[in-house]
């Protein structure tokens, strides 16, 4: 899970970055609005509103215009109601007032990402990728017309991958979408993917991108 941490206080940024990395996040830190807007796309933005070169509200608005799917949490000392309202109306998914505990922030991150996963636009009642057809309404999977019986978790993993064939889905995004939490270990995911591969019985259909995640072959 790639996190863009936008925070001009080096001490706060250092502590947050260390805590997030311990939880398995890939963290990029920016201290200014200009750097934040020039940064690579992220899954989640933790945005301080008190930046030295621009108002964080404007940064939030710009980030939301650029990517309406990115999760944004305002992390700021501005605790007044008008500030909270402005942040949420501008496009932030949540608003956390300093000081806060890491446990609270992590819980809010998970909640925001769960909502984002549930809000993934549907791509139709039937998903297709190469020989695979996934009937979402009937919860039925076929390979070249052969029906394959899957467990609930295997079906959900395949559905997430089939929504974007050819595109890598990171381990964390896959875990969050299927288990609705990031506390599930990679080993659990790998075991379910191994079982899914065995049942589909098509070589190189579910591909591992080492250190990143999985993807479903498009053709």
C-alpha positions in Angstrom: 0.0 0.0 0.0 1.6 3.2 -1.2 1.1 6.2 1.2 2.0 9.8 0.4 2.7 11.6 3.7 2.5 15.4 3.3 3.9 16.9 6.5 6.2 19.9 6.9 7.2 19.1 10.5 10.2 16.8 10.2 9.8 15.3 13.7 6.1 14.4 13.1 6.9 13.1 9.7 9.7 10.9 11.0 7.6 9.4 13.7 4.6 8.8 11.4 6.7 7.4 8.6 8.5 5.0 10.9 5.2 3.8 12.4 3.6 3.3 9.0 6.5 1.4 7.5 6.4 -0.9 10.5 2.9 -1.8 9.5 4.0 -2.6 6.0 3.2 0.6 4.1 5.4 2.1 1.4 5.7 5.7 2.5 6.8 8.7 0.4 7.3 11.9 2.4 6.8 15.4 1.0 7.2 18.6 3.1 5.6 21.1 0.7 2.5 21.4 -1.4 4.6 21.7 -4.6 6.3 18.4 -3.9 3.0 16.7 -3.0 1.4 17.7 -6.2 4.5 16.5 -8.2 4.7 13.1 -6.4 3.9 9.8 -7.9 0.3 8.5 -7.5 -0.5 6.9 -4.2 -3.2 4.7 -2.7 -3.6 7.0 0.3 -2.6 10.6 1.1 -2.1 11.7 4.7 -2.3 15.5 4.3 -1.3 18.2 6.7 -3.3 21.3 6.0 -0.7 23.7 7.4 1.9 23.7 4.7 4.6 26.4 4.2 3.9 27.1 0.5 0.1 26.6 0.1 -3.1 26.0 2.1 -3.6 22.2 2.5 -7.3 22.7 1.5 -6.2 23.8 -2.0 -3.8 20.8 -2.2 -6.6 18.5 -1.2 -8.8 20.0 -3.9 -6.1 19.6 -6.5 -5.4 16.0 -5.5 -9.1 15.1 -5.7 -9.4 16.7 -9.1 -6.5 14.7 -10.4 -7.7 11.4 -9.0 -11.2 10.9 -7.7 -10.3 7.4 -6.4 -7.4 8.2 -4.1 -8.1 8.0 -0.4 -7.3 11.3 1.4 -7.1 11.8 5.2 -6.5 15.3 6.5 -4.1 15.1 9.5 -3.9 18.5 11.1 -3.9 20.6 14.2 -6.9 22.6 12.9 -9.7 21.3 15.1 -12.4 23.9 14.5 -15.7 22.7 13.1 -15.4 25.0 10.1 -12.0 23.5 9.2 -13.3 20.0 9.4 -16.3 20.9 7.2 -14.0 22.7 4.7 -11.7 19.7 4.5 -14.4 17.2 4.0 -16.2 19.3 1.5 -13.0 19.8 -0.5 -12.6 16.1 -0.9 -11.0 14.6 2.2 -12.4 11.2 3.1 -11.7 11.7 6.8 -10.2 14.3 9.2 -7.9 13.5 12.1 -6.9 16.2 14.6 -3.5 16.3 16.2 -2.5 14.9 18.7 -3.8 11.4 17.9 -2.6 7.9 18.6 -1.2 5.6 15.9 -3.9 3.1 16.7 -6.6 5.6 15.9 -4.9 6.7 12.7 -4.5 3.1 11.5 -8.1 2.3 12.3 -9.2 5.4 10.3 -6.9 4.4 7.4 -8.5 0.9 7.3 -12.0 2.4 7.4 -11.3 4.8 4.6 -9.7 2.0 2.4 -12.6 -0.3 3.1 -15.1 2.3 1.9 -12.9 2.8 -1.2 -12.9 -0.9 -1.9 -16.6 -1.2 -1.6 -17.1 1.9 -3.8 -15.1 0.3 -6.7 -17.3 0.9 -9.8 -19.0 -2.3 -11.1 -17.8 -3.4 -14.5 -20.9 -5.5 -15.4 -22.6 -8.6 -14.2 -20.1 -10.9 -16.0 -16.3 -10.3 -15.9 -14.2 -11.9 -18.6 -10.4 -12.3 -18.9 -8.9 -14.8 -21.3 -10.7 -18.2 -20.8 -12.2 -17.0 -17.5 -15.8 -15.8 -17.0 -17.0 -14.7 -13.6 -20.8 -14.3 -13.2 -21.2 -12.0 -10.3 -24.9 -12.4 -9.8 -24.8 -16.2 -9.9 -21.4 -16.4 -8.2 -20.4 -18.8 -11.0 -16.9 -19.2 -12.6 -16.2 -21.0 -15.8 -13.0 -21.7 -17.7 -13.7 -22.3 -21.4 -17.2 -23.3 -20.5 -16.0 -25.7 -17.7 -17.6 -24.7 -14.3 -15.1 -24.4 -11.4 -16.3 -24.6 -7.8 -14.6 -22.1 -5.6 -14.8 -21.2 -1.9 -16.1 -17.7 -1.0 -12.6 -16.3 -0.5 -11.3 -17.8 -3.7 -14.3 -16.3 -5.6 -13.7 -12.9 -4.1 -10.0 -13.0 -4.9 -10.7 -13.9 -8.5 -13.4 -11.2 -8.8 -11.0 -8.5 -7.6 -8.3 -9.6 -10.1 -10.9 -10.0 -12.9 -12.1 -6.4 -12.6 -8.7 -5.2 -13.9 -7.1 -8.0 -16.0 -3.5 -7.4 -16.9 -3.1 -4.9 -14.0 -1.2 -5.8 -10.8 -3.3 -5.7 -7.6 -1.1 -5.1 -4.6 -1.1 -7.6 -1.7 -2.5 -5.1 0.7 -5.3 -4.0 -1.7 -6.3 -7.6 -2.3 -6.3 -8.5 1.4 -8.3 -5.4 2.2 -10.9 -6.0 -0.5 -11.4 -9.7 0.4 -11.0 -9.7 4.2 -11.9 -6.0 4.9 -8.8 -5.6 7.1 -5.0 -5.4 6.6 -4.3 -7.5 9.6 -4.5 -10.7 7.6 -1.1 -12.1 6.8 0.4 -12.5 3.4 0.7 -16.3 4.1 -3.1 -16.5 4.3 -3.5 -14.8 1.0 -0.8 -16.9 -0.7 -2.5 -20.1 0.5 -5.9 -19.1 -1.0 -4.2 -18.0 -4.3 -2.4 -21.3 -4.5 -5.8 -23.2 -4.0 -7.4 -20.9 -6.6 -4.6 -21.6 -9.2 -5.0 -25.3 -8.6 -8.8 -25.2 -9.2 -8.5 -23.0 -12.3 -5.8 -25.3 -13.7 -4.6 -22.8 -16.3 -0.8 -22.2 -16.3 0.2 -18.5 -15.8 -3.4 -17.4 -15.5 -2.9 -15.9 -12.0 0.5 -14.4 -12.1 2.7 -13.3 -9.2 4.6 -10.0 -9.4 7.2 -10.6 -6.8 7.2 -8.2 -3.9 4.1 -6.3 -5.3 1.0 -8.5 -5.8 -0.9 -10.6 -8.2 -2.5 -10.0 -11.6 -4.9 -12.0 -13.9 -3.6 -12.5 -17.4 -5.6 -10.5 -19.8 -5.4 -12.9 -22.7 
